[in-house]
């Protein structure tokens, strides 16, 4: 991650040093049109069409990123000359029309670290549009893949686990499944509480991009940095980033009644504690609750995170491997919850009245009949 | 009179539904990248377009989705020689096909063996499911997907002439929706044949629900964005031989449905069950109960209220009650339970000329062990009948 940052930062420094003014090469008219060019190079976002060398913009990372099959993500944002990003009164980041958020996905030990895909999220006058591009075999350019594709990749994780998967580049509708709020496409990564601008970006560049650069103070912990927060807070950060784009009242999983935003009450039944499955099907794994305090092995949230079966796995999109480390964090969080029903647990967890619940598969008949 | 009405509504529908540029996008099942091509067609379709699925067996590895209003997805049939979307090799997505746009018609194709749900539509108003087959071809298995046809969070839903088999939850499941018609469909060998959950204003009629665990369910559950289910009519259905042992994954609410349940109402108000043929449901032809799990939802109403059961034809029932203590109660009553089972909570009118067994558990906090079963007479004057559902003419025109 640090290495990537350095690479992009270096490229951007070169870029800004070289031009200082209008981004060379970016086709602003194309960016702001309704066109969906077949080739990524048409936008002119990169030097020599190298995804690690943006012509302009500010690189950024997230305190807690979305897990995508251990892919390394190179992110940067680009806004039109003369425009600025503003922070609204309620703390949302408002990007101007013409903004391009660029995210490239790859693995350091796959194909020389070159990205497999680059996704654009473009703010047009008509709203945000998501365009997925897959890099061609020769690496010279990337091609629009509205319908998505599975790309075989192999990589080794930091923990030394070797994976060979058919990585799923999402189709444009799947982009929207995660990026939709009340039916509109919205960015989900760059939230004020989670956004970290490239530390190498100069004060002048920050001021050129942001109307209130001093407001950029991320408050959410980094899920994998013990120093940044308690287990519970890091677990909540993880859930916010990996789940809450769907699991919120205006998101794709609104009907589940499971809401996992950083701002949701983590003691409430709608946060999953003592919450029975709604439409989980096989995702329940024979368990009664999304989160059973003190019992990660009886919490189907964990069961779903640790599965790659499409009928079970959560999130539904963007994952062909288990995020071992993320699941471990959530396991610890749930294990640490008090088990004693007299504390803040819902009384439903005291299952003495429903003895069959402890024996999945047996006596599936009680509650309804009586 | 009726003819005139029909013509007017078709014309109205055509004006709404057919912009000048409407086109048909045909996709072939045989292309090497058929999955990607079909998905692209579904993305690039414009309002008014028809996406035509070629005949043949489509081997699909990833879920499909549609997010464009007023598109028709039309196949060449649901059986042999039709358009068969086979998801046996599915690697991703929670369902076979997901629709998130309004005014969509899905017709004349089959979706087989999805890993999760078959066809889901969410926030898709005025959706029409017509002449579809959703099936897990190995029959009842706990490893089958949950829902076959799954509209949720929608207004105006029509499910017409579909066939669903093998769902490990509900074959046809309508959740958190309003103004719903499920008709002339067949649900067999699912855990629940047809389920209306946390929904308002539904007509379920002229369906066949047989050989499920439970035939037709009308449920309301707590802690969900939309609850307080009410105004549901279940009529003129054949609900028979629902004898398949429950194969739902435990934890899900339908896992608690006793094998041999005909029509089951839980925690709803104003539900009318009439003119059905109810036969060979070993636990009960009709069951009316409250939600007896503990919950922490102050807004939730767990009791069944104003349930009306009338004018149904009852065959045999109650000969194999599949809930704890059921066999003992049946033995005490001479071998079988009466066709209608009520847990004693809320209120119900049963004017069918058959016996009713009450478990006399009016309070949701009473454990089942406190049941004091006794025959009950629930005959009485029913409240004013529900008006019945009218769908927008544009929807009815699509299935004529």
Interface residues (C-beta under 8 A of the other chain):
Chain A: X145 X146 X147 X148 X149 X150 X166 X168 X171 X172 X173 X174 X176 X177 X183 X249 X252 X254 X255 X257 X269 X270 X274 X275 X276 X277 X278 X279 X280 X281 X282 X283 X284 X285 X286 X287 X288 X289 X300 X309 X310 X311 X312 X316 X317 X320 X346 X347 X348 X350 X353 X354 X357 X360 X361 X363 X364 X365 X366 X367 X368 X369 X370
Chain B: X35 X36 X37 X38 X39 X40 X42 X43 X44 X61 X62 X63 X65 X66 X67 X90 X91 X92 X93 X94 X98 X100 X114 X115 X116 X117 X122 X123 X142 X143 X145 X146 X147 X150 X152 X153 X168 X169 X173 X175 X176 X221 X223 X224 X225 X226 X246 X248 X249 X250 X251 X252 X253 X255 X256 X257 X258 X259 X264 X266 X283 X287 X289 X291 X292 X293 X294 X295 X296 X297 X322 X323 X324 X325 X326 X341 X343 X359 X361 X367 X368 X371
